Amino acid sequence: MKTPPIVSLQDWEAAREQLLVEEKELTRARDALAAKRRRMPWLAVEKAYEFDGPEGRASLLDLFEGRRQLIVYRAFFEPGVFGWPDHACRGCSMVADHVGHLAHMNARDTTLAFVSRAAQPDIGRVKARMGWSMPWYTITDEFDTDFGVDEWHGTNAFVREGDRVFRTYFINARGDEALGSTWSYLDMTALGRQETWEDSPEQYPQTPPYEWWNWHDEYGDAEPAEEWRAQTRRGPRGRSD
């Protein structure tokens, strides 16, 4: 293994500053891409899709759990998939392992759900074994075929207007490997992170960054944490770029 040169602290800092320029360019490019996603046209979902859930039958609208947005990852856990019946596929399992605490996404009016063709008892057993907490439903119709995830994994984003559901974006292949954090999921949605620094269409819901953040077991409290209120009183703060 041929390693890079060993240098002084000054040279190391200079090399890092040089790369930092490109890292900031990548950050701004990622923000610009997310802004374009928020301007993607919406596709109306006309079919009445149904799933099996831990509490019985559920429609696609039910998967929103009353929230404005829904992100659905199609996992491969079913007969014929490597690992069955003890595991979902290795790649899908890695995706599940990377999912952050759902309370933060829920606080942005967004629900994340997994779907596959395994029966609910099998899903419940594997979720318990692996320590996964995301809602996980059983596909019962052509949902996977219609949304491009019948032969490969993928993540679809939806938004609802009342009882009408619209498909807003889709990520698959290597794009899925970057997902998992609250920010990466929100960046693929129609409404984004919903923070004031974002380039979003007029009248999209937005609040200042930091003000809505909270400990995952205290969302729903009337006031944000005092330390974050103190920071926001010092002046507006946005992204670090």
Secondary structure per residue as TSV (DSSP state, phi and psi in degrees):
chain	resnum	aa	ss	phi	psi
A	1	M	-	360.0	119.2
A	2	K	-	-91.5	110.2
A	3	T	-	-87.3	161.6
A	4	P	-	-65.9	167.2
A	5	P	-	-67.3	153.4
A	6	I	-	-93.6	125.6
A	7	V	-	-128.0	175.9
A	8	S	-	-76.8	165.8
A	9	L	H	-58.1	-41.4
A	10	Q	H	-62.4	-44.9
A	11	D	H	-67.8	-36.0
A	12	W	H	-64.8	-43.7
A	13	E	H	-64.4	-37.9
A	14	A	H	-64.4	-41.5
A	15	A	H	-65.3	-39.3
A	16	R	H	-65.9	-42.8
A	17	E	H	-61.8	-34.5
A	18	Q	H	-66.3	-43.5
A	19	L	H	-70.1	-30.4
A	20	L	H	-60.9	-32.2
A	21	V	H	-58.7	-44.8
A	22	E	H	-70.9	-35.1
A	23	E	H	-63.1	-41.4
A	24	K	H	-66.2	-37.1
A	25	E	H	-61.9	-40.2
A	26	L	H	-65.3	-40.8
A	27	T	H	-61.8	-45.8
A	28	R	H	-66.4	-36.1
A	29	A	H	-66.2	-38.8
A	30	R	H	-64.8	-40.4
A	31	D	H	-63.2	-41.0
A	32	A	H	-66.1	-37.8
A	33	L	H	-64.5	-43.0
A	34	A	H	-62.3	-37.2
A	35	A	H	-63.5	-37.7
A	36	K	H	-68.5	-35.5
A	37	R	H	-61.0	-37.3
A	38	R	T	-69.8	-11.9
A	39	R	T	-108.5	6.8
A	40	M	S	-62.0	143.1
A	41	P	-	-64.7	155.3
A	42	W	-	-99.3	145.6
A	43	L	E	-112.1	119.8
A	44	A	E	-67.3	135.8
A	45	V	-	-95.4	109.7
A	46	E	-	-95.1	-27.1
A	47	K	S	-74.8	152.2
A	48	A	-	-97.2	85.8
A	49	Y	-	-75.4	146.5
A	50	E	E	-130.6	146.3
A	51	F	E	-131.7	159.4
A	52	D	E	-97.0	133.8
A	53	G	E	-126.5	176.5
A	54	P	T	-61.1	-19.8
A	55	E	T	-112.9	19.2
A	56	G	E	108.4	-159.1
A	57	R	E	-64.4	144.3
A	58	A	E	-144.9	140.1
A	59	S	E	-88.3	170.7
A	60	L	H	-60.1	-38.2
A	61	L	H	-62.1	-37.3
A	62	D	H	-62.3	-31.8
A	63	L	H	-63.7	-22.3
A	64	F	T	-65.7	-22.4
A	65	E	T	55.4	35.1
A	66	G	T	84.9	-2.9
A	67	R	-	-88.9	170.5
A	68	R	S	-78.0	-34.2
A	69	Q	E	-123.0	155.8
A	70	L	E	-140.1	133.9
A	71	I	E	-117.4	127.1
A	72	V	E	-121.6	118.9
A	73	Y	E	-99.9	127.8
A	74	R	E	-89.4	105.8
A	75	A	-	-94.3	154.9
A	76	F	-	-105.7	96.4
A	77	F	-	-139.7	102.0
A	78	E	S	-176.6	166.4
A	79	P	T	-56.0	138.3
A	80	G	T	95.6	-13.4
A	81	V	S	-92.6	137.6
A	82	F	T	-55.9	131.4
A	83	G	T	105.4	-21.0
A	84	W	T	-61.8	139.3
A	85	P	T	-98.4	6.2
A	86	D	T	-83.0	-25.4
A	87	H	-	-141.9	155.5
A	88	A	-	-76.6	171.1
A	89	C	-	-57.7	155.3
A	90	R	H	-61.5	-42.6
A	91	G	H	-64.9	-46.2
A	92	C	H	-63.6	-34.4
A	93	S	H	-66.9	-37.4
A	94	M	H	-64.8	-39.6
A	95	V	H	-59.5	-46.8
A	96	A	H	-61.6	-38.5
A	97	D	H	-64.2	-25.4
A	98	H	H	-89.1	-8.1
A	99	V	-	-65.8	127.1
A	100	G	-	-73.7	-179.3
A	101	H	-	-65.9	127.7
A	102	L	H	-68.1	-20.5
A	103	A	H	-60.1	-33.3
A	104	H	H	-69.7	-40.8
A	105	M	H	-67.7	-41.4
A	106	N	H	-59.1	-34.4
A	107	A	T	-66.1	-18.6
A	108	R	T	-99.6	25.4
A	109	D	T	61.9	36.1
A	110	T	E	-133.1	133.4
A	111	T	E	-110.4	138.1
A	112	L	E	-109.2	132.8
A	113	A	E	-136.4	147.8
A	114	F	E	-103.9	149.8
A	115	V	E	-137.1	148.8
A	116	S	E	-159.0	-176.6
A	117	R	S	-100.5	2.9
A	118	A	S	-69.1	151.4
A	119	A	-	-71.4	158.5
A	120	Q	H	-59.0	-40.7
A	121	P	H	-59.5	-37.8
A	122	D	H	-68.5	-42.2
A	123	I	H	-62.2	-45.9
A	124	G	H	-61.0	-38.8
A	125	R	H	-65.6	-45.4
A	126	V	H	-71.8	-36.7
A	127	K	H	-59.7	-43.3
A	128	A	H	-65.0	-41.6
A	129	R	H	-63.9	-40.2
A	130	M	H	-93.5	-8.1
A	131	G	T	76.9	29.0
A	132	W	-	-92.2	143.6
A	133	S	-	-120.4	-3.7
A	134	M	S	-68.5	148.4
A	135	P	-	-58.1	139.0
A	136	W	E	-140.6	119.8
A	137	Y	E	-114.8	162.0
A	138	T	E	-100.4	124.8
A	139	I	E	-71.5	133.0
A	140	T	-	-121.0	-2.4
A	141	D	S	-142.4	-144.4
A	142	E	S	-93.4	18.6
A	143	F	H	-54.4	-46.8
A	144	D	H	-64.6	-40.6
A	145	T	H	-66.8	-44.5
A	146	D	H	-67.7	-25.9
A	147	F	T	-112.8	23.2
A	148	G	T	72.9	24.9
A	149	V	-	-131.7	32.6
A	150	D	S	-84.0	-27.3
A	151	E	S	-118.9	-4.5
A	152	W	S	-153.3	153.9
A	153	H	-	-68.1	164.7
A	154	G	E	179.7	161.3
A	155	T	E	-124.2	119.7
A	156	N	E	-106.3	142.3
A	157	A	E	-112.3	138.8
A	158	F	E	-130.9	157.1
A	159	V	E	-136.2	154.2
A	160	R	E	-124.4	145.7
A	161	E	E	-119.4	98.6
A	162	G	T	66.2	-121.7
A	163	D	T	-97.1	3.1
A	164	R	E	-92.0	134.5
A	165	V	E	-113.8	139.4
A	166	F	E	-130.5	139.7
A	167	R	E	-85.3	130.3
A	168	T	E	-115.1	-28.2
A	169	Y	E	-162.1	166.3
A	170	F	E	-150.2	132.4
A	171	I	E	-130.8	133.5
A	172	N	E	-145.5	-168.8
A	173	A	G	53.2	-134.4
A	174	R	G	-69.7	-15.8
A	175	G	G	-61.0	-31.1
A	176	D	G	-67.0	-29.1
A	177	E	G	-68.4	-18.4
A	178	A	G	-86.9	-7.7
A	179	L	-	-85.9	162.7
A	180	G	-	142.3	-43.6
A	181	S	S	-78.2	158.9
A	182	T	H	-54.4	-43.3
A	183	W	H	-65.8	-42.5
A	184	S	H	-65.3	-37.7
A	185	Y	H	-69.5	-45.9
A	186	L	H	-63.3	-33.2
A	187	D	T	-65.9	-17.8
A	188	M	T	-94.6	-1.6
A	189	T	S	-90.7	167.1
A	190	A	S	-67.4	-28.5
A	191	L	S	-101.4	-11.0
A	192	G	T	69.3	-153.5
A	193	R	T	-76.7	-15.6
A	194	Q	-	63.5	42.1
A	195	E	B	-115.2	152.6
A	196	T	T	-66.1	-21.7
A	197	W	T	-78.0	-14.3
A	198	E	S	-73.8	148.1
A	199	D	-	-85.7	94.5
A	200	S	-	-125.3	157.8
A	201	P	-	-58.3	157.5
A	202	E	T	-58.2	143.2
A	203	Q	T	70.7	10.9
A	204	Y	-	-70.5	145.9
A	205	P	-	-64.0	129.8
A	206	Q	-	-148.9	142.9
A	207	T	B	-135.0	160.4
A	208	P	-	-61.8	145.1
A	209	P	T	-62.1	154.8
A	210	Y	T	77.6	-36.1
A	211	E	T	-64.0	-34.4
A	212	W	S	-90.1	-12.6
A	213	W	-	-66.0	145.1
A	214	N	-	-156.5	168.5
A	215	W	-	-64.9	144.8
A	216	H	T	-65.4	-18.2
A	217	D	T	-97.2	8.8
A	218	E	-	-127.3	10.7
A	219	Y	T	-63.0	144.8
A	220	G	T	103.0	-16.4
A	221	D	-	-66.8	152.7
A	222	A	S	-68.1	-32.8
A	223	E	S	-120.2	145.2
A	224	P	-	-72.5	172.8
A	225	A	-	-60.2	144.1
A	226	E	H	-59.1	-38.7
A	227	E	H	-65.5	-34.3
A	228	W	H	-73.2	-35.8
A	229	R	H	-61.4	-40.6
A	230	A	H	-62.8	-40.5
A	231	Q	H	-66.0	-41.8
A	232	T	H	-71.2	-25.6
A	233	R	H	-69.5	-22.9
A	234	R	T	-72.9	-14.1
A	235	G	-	141.3	162.7
A	236	P	-	-65.4	139.8
A	237	R	-	-129.8	138.0
A	238	G	-	-125.3	-151.0
A	239	R	-	-66.0	156.4
A	240	S	-	-99.3	102.5
A	241	D	-	-133.3	360.0
